[in-house]
Amino acid sequence: MRIGIVSDTHNNLRNVAKIVELFNTARVERVIHTGDITQAKTIHAFAPLHAPLWGVFGNNDQERETLEAAIAERGFNFAEPPLELVWHERRIVVVHDPRDLEEALRDEHHVALHGHTHHHRLERVGSQLIFNPGECAGHLEGYNAVGVVDLDSLHAELLRF
C-alpha cells in the first residue's frame, strides 16, 4: 500500500492543486496531512483527490469550526494529534510538531509522520521510519515536496514540484 504524505499547506491553493495532481498520478491509496491546513478553502481544494484523506490539526489551524465543517462535508478524517492508524499491518503515528513524538512514538510503531518544521526528514530509528516531506507551500518552483510511503517496504520518496 502506497500512502501520500503532505504537511503545512498553509492555504497555498495553487500548490494544493499540484499536490492533488501528484498524488492522483502516483495512485496513492490514502493520503495523510500532518497539519497546518489553516482554512476550510484548503480542505475543499483537496476534494479532487482519488484517495481518502486523513490528518491531524496543527498549531496554525485556528479556524477550527469552519475546518471541521469542511472536513465533515468532504468525508475526510481528522483528529487531534497523535493520530494512530493501522494500515496494511503497519502501525502509524501522526503528529504535527516533531517534539510530540517523544511522548507519542512507541516501539510498536512502524512509521512516524510529522510536519511543522517545513524541513524534509527521513530517519530510521531501528526498524522505524520517521518522515516529514518538508516544504510544500513555498512559491519557488522545484523547492516544494510531498512524500509517498510504501507500507510494504517502508520506503519513502519525495515528489518535488
C-alpha positions in Angstrom: 0.0 0.0 0.0 1.3 3.4 -1.0 0.2 6.4 1.0 0.7 10.1 0.2 2.1 12.4 2.9 1.6 16.2 2.9 2.2 18.9 5.5 1.8 22.6 6.2 -0.2 23.6 3.1 -0.9 27.0 4.7 -3.7 27.9 2.1 -1.4 27.8 -0.9 -4.3 26.7 -3.2 -2.1 26.6 -6.3 0.2 24.2 -4.7 -2.6 22.1 -3.3 -3.9 21.7 -6.8 -0.5 20.4 -7.9 -0.3 18.1 -4.8 -3.7 16.6 -5.7 -2.4 16.0 -9.3 0.8 14.4 -8.0 -1.0 12.0 -5.6 -3.5 11.1 -8.2 -0.8 10.4 -10.8 1.2 8.4 -8.2 -2.0 6.4 -7.5 -1.7 6.5 -3.7 -4.4 4.6 -1.9 -4.6 7.1 1.0 -3.3 10.5 2.0 -2.2 11.8 5.3 -2.0 15.6 6.1 0.3 16.3 9.1 -1.3 19.6 10.0 -1.4 23.4 9.3 -4.1 23.4 6.7 -5.2 26.8 8.1 -8.5 27.5 6.4 -11.5 25.5 5.1 -10.9 26.5 1.5 -7.8 24.4 1.5 -9.8 21.3 2.6 -12.2 21.9 -0.4 -9.1 22.1 -2.7 -8.3 18.5 -1.7 -11.7 17.3 -2.9 -10.4 16.0 -6.3 -8.2 13.5 -4.6 -8.8 10.0 -5.8 -7.8 8.7 -2.3 -9.4 9.3 1.1 -7.7 11.9 3.3 -6.8 11.6 7.0 -4.9 14.1 9.1 -4.2 16.0 12.3 -4.6 19.6 13.2 -1.5 21.9 13.5 -0.7 25.0 15.5 -2.0 27.3 12.7 -5.3 25.5 12.4 -7.1 28.2 14.4 -10.4 28.3 12.4 -11.5 25.0 13.8 -15.2 25.4 13.4 -15.0 26.0 9.7 -12.2 23.5 9.2 -14.2 20.8 10.9 -17.3 21.6 8.9 -15.4 21.4 5.6 -13.7 18.1 6.7 -17.1 16.6 7.6 -18.6 17.8 4.3 -15.9 16.2 2.3 -15.9 13.0 4.3 -12.3 13.3 5.4 -10.9 12.1 8.7 -9.0 14.5 11.0 -8.2 14.3 14.7 -6.1 16.0 17.4 -2.6 14.6 17.4 -1.4 12.0 17.9 -3.4 10.1 15.3 -2.9 6.3 15.5 -3.6 4.3 12.3 -3.1 0.6 11.4 -3.0 0.1 7.7 -1.6 -2.8 5.8 -0.5 -4.4 9.1 1.7 -1.3 9.9 1.2 0.9 12.9 1.4 4.6 12.0 1.5 7.6 14.4 0.9 11.1 13.1 1.7 14.3 14.9 2.2 17.9 13.7 5.1 19.0 15.9 8.0 16.6 16.0 8.5 17.3 19.7 5.3 15.4 20.3 6.9 12.3 19.0 8.8 12.0 22.3 5.6 11.1 24.0 3.6 9.5 21.1 6.2 7.2 19.4 6.3 3.7 20.8 8.3 0.6 19.9 5.3 -0.9 18.1 5.1 1.9 15.6 6.5 1.2 12.2 6.0 4.7 10.8 6.0 8.2 12.5 4.9 11.2 10.5 5.2 14.9 11.4 5.2 18.3 9.8 5.7 21.8 11.4 9.3 22.3 10.5 8.9 22.7 6.7 12.2 20.7 6.5 12.5 17.2 4.9 13.2 14.5 7.4 13.9 10.8 6.5 15.3 9.0 9.5 15.4 5.4 10.6 15.5 4.6 14.2 15.9 0.8 14.5 13.1 -0.6 12.3 11.0 2.6 12.5 10.7 5.2 9.7 10.3 8.8 10.8 9.3 11.1 7.9 8.4 14.6 7.1 8.2 15.5 3.4 9.1 19.2 4.2 8.1 22.4 2.4 5.0 22.3 0.1 3.6 25.8 0.5 6.5 27.7 -0.9 6.4 29.9 -4.0 9.7 28.8 -5.6 9.2 26.0 -8.1 11.2 22.9 -7.5 11.6 23.5 -3.8 8.3 22.1 -2.7 7.7 18.4 -2.0 5.2 15.8 -0.8 6.0 12.3 0.1 4.9 8.7 -0.8 5.5 5.9 1.7 5.3 2.3 0.6 4.0 0.4 3.6 5.2 -2.9 2.3 8.9 -1.9 2.1 8.8 1.1 4.4 10.4 3.1 1.7 9.8 6.9 1.5 10.2 9.0 -1.6 9.8 12.7 -2.3 7.7 14.1 -5.2 9.2 17.6 -5.9 7.3 20.3 -7.7 
